[in-house]
Amino acid sequence: MREKVKRLITITPILGVIVGFFTFAFAMTPAGTVIRNQATALVGNERYLSNVVETVVRPLCLPSLTPNGTPTTPGQEAGISPGGYAYLPYQDFTHISVSW
């Protein structure tokens, strides 16, 4: 039992660090953010700078269909005969992430 506790105490912080890195990897930068980058090189006593490169983060389109549901509780249901048709109305509420 003590061996399992020791192993759990050792693994828990490592898993926390890994999960933390993935959280930062999937964090979204707001639309309109300007990202600038410039390289620096040192050769002897000389310092060289590259051109500044800029990129602007574009908005991300997030479509949303309603009524939504889950496989166990669907948003809409229809009973039809074999070979029949069912028309289920949905509304598209497209959200664009823009924060300038």
N, C-alpha and C positions, 0 to 999 in steps of 0.2 A: 504494500500500500504506500509506504513512504517513497519508494522508487517512482511510482506513478505521480505522486504529488511533486517530487523534484523535477520530473520530466515536464509536467504541466507548467510549473513555475518557470522553467527555462524556455519553453515554447511560446507561452503567452506574449511576452514582450516582442519576440521576433514576429509573430503574426500581427501584432499591433502596428509595427513599423511597416510591414508589407502592405497592410490595408491602408495605412496613411499615405503611402506613395501612390497607390491606385486612386485614392480620393483626389489627390492633387492632379493626377494625370487626366482625369475626366472633368475637372473644373472647367466651366465655359467662360471665355473672355467675352465681356459685353460687346455688342455690335458697335462699330464706330471707333473702337480703340485703335490708336496708332501704335504700332510696334516698330521701334527703331533699333538698328544694330550697326556697329562699326568695329572693325578689327584693328588691333594694334600689334605691331611687330617691332621687336627690339633687335637691332643688329649692331653689335659693338656698343658704341655710345649714341647711336642714331635711333630715333623713334620714328616709325612710319605708320601712317594712318590710312585705312582704306576709305573709299567713298561711303557715305552714310546710306544705308538701305532702309526704306520704309515700306510697311505694308499696313493696310487698314482691314480690320476684321469686319467681314460682311455679315449681314443679318441671317439668321437661321429661321427658315419657315417651319412652323410646327402645326400641321393640319390637325384639326379635331373634328371628328364626326359624332353627331348626337342623334338619337339617344344611344349611348354606349352601354355596354354590359359586360358580363363575363360568361364563360361557357356554361356555368351552373345557373346563372340568372341573366339571361339575355335581355337586351334592351327592347327587342321586339320579337314577336313570334307570329307565325302564319301556318294555318292548316290548309293543305292543298291536296287535290287528287293526284295520283301518279301521272306524270307528264304535264301537269298543270303549271301555271305561272303564279308567282307571288311578287307583288311590288311593295317594297318596304321603303317609305320615305326617310331620308336622312338629310340633315343640314350640315353644311361644311362651314365651320368657324375657324378660319385660318388665322393663326396668331403669328405675327412676325416680331421677333425680338429686336427692337431698335431702341437704343438708349444713347443718344448723342450727347 
